[in-house]
Amino acid sequence: MALFAVTYVYGGSAEALTEHRPAHRRFLNELEAAGDLVAAGPYDDDADPGALLLINAESADAALELLLPDPLLIEQVITERSARPWKVTIGSVR
């Protein structure tokens, strides 16, 4: 198992994001309870809206597959996503 940084870019409507955010957070809480999600949160600046998720998975493809049921992806609020292997060299996130 490795750690992957998944980047979400939100490109759907603000209304859809607001409407489906509660289901999205329930989904992420389930992943966290299962040990698949280490941390997640939105970017907190004025740049394009999006989020960073740290996922435990076997591969980048597996990390993205794990996130396929995300309600924001299903509702096309997430318009771009990518996964890259990431390792902690200083500090701890686990």
C-alpha positions as a printed Julia matrix, in Angstrom:
94×3 Matrix{Float64}:
   0.0    0.0     0.0
   1.26   3.45   -0.9
   0.07   7.0    -0.36
  -1.33   8.98   -3.3
  -2.12  12.67   -3.61
  -5.32  13.06   -5.56
  -6.16  16.49   -6.92
  -9.75  17.46   -7.69
 -10.68  20.47   -9.82
 -14.24  21.71   -9.43
 -15.76  23.0   -12.65
 -19.45  22.35  -12.2
 -21.95  24.86  -10.95
 -21.66  26.38   -7.48
 -25.26  25.29   -6.85
 -24.45  21.65   -7.63
 -21.4   21.8    -5.37
 -23.52  23.14   -2.51
 -26.3   20.61   -3.12
 -24.08  17.52   -3.27
 -21.38  18.5    -0.74
 -23.11  16.72    2.2
 -23.21  13.4     0.3
 -19.61  13.95   -0.84
 -18.48  14.42    2.76
 -20.4   11.33    3.93
 -18.65   9.34    1.19
 -15.24  10.65    2.26
 -15.99   9.91    5.91
 -16.75   6.3     4.94
 -13.41   6.06    3.11
 -11.62   7.49    6.14
 -13.34   5.01    8.48
 -12.25   2.17    6.17
  -8.63   3.39    6.29
  -8.51   4.35    2.6
  -8.56   8.12    3.09
  -5.84   9.73    5.2
  -6.91  13.36    4.82
  -8.94  15.55    2.5
  -9.9   19.16    2.16
 -10.52  22.02   -0.24
  -7.91  24.53   -1.27
  -8.31  27.72    0.73
  -7.38  30.49   -1.67
  -8.82  32.48   -4.57
  -7.42  30.21   -7.29
  -9.6   27.74   -9.19
 -11.67  25.72   -6.72
 -10.54  22.21   -5.95
  -9.35  19.84   -3.27
  -6.5   17.58   -2.23
  -7.08  14.03   -0.96
  -4.47  11.65    0.46
  -5.46   8.09   -0.42
  -3.99   4.72    0.57
  -3.98   2.52   -2.54
  -1.92   0.07   -4.55
  -1.58   2.4    -7.55
  -2.67   5.77   -8.9
  -5.34   4.03  -10.98
  -6.6    2.21   -7.89
  -6.79   5.5    -5.97
  -8.9    7.08   -8.71
 -11.07   3.96   -8.98
 -11.74   4.08   -5.24
 -13.12   7.6    -5.73
 -15.46   6.75   -8.63
 -18.56   6.69   -6.35
 -17.88  10.25   -5.13
 -21.2   12.11   -5.53
 -19.38  15.22   -6.79
 -17.8   13.17   -9.57
 -21.1   11.51  -10.46
 -22.81  14.93  -10.6
 -19.98  16.33  -12.77
 -18.91  18.93  -10.22
 -15.4   17.43  -10.33
 -14.23  18.12  -13.86
 -10.58  17.07  -13.56
  -8.71  14.73  -11.26
  -5.28  13.22  -11.06
  -3.34  10.95   -8.72
   0.36  10.88   -8.0
   2.4    8.85   -5.52
   3.35  10.96   -2.51
   5.6   10.28    0.45
   6.06  12.07    3.71
   9.67  12.96    4.42
   9.09  15.4     7.27
   6.17  15.28    9.72
   3.38  12.76    9.77
  -0.1   12.43    8.28
  -0.92   8.89    9.36
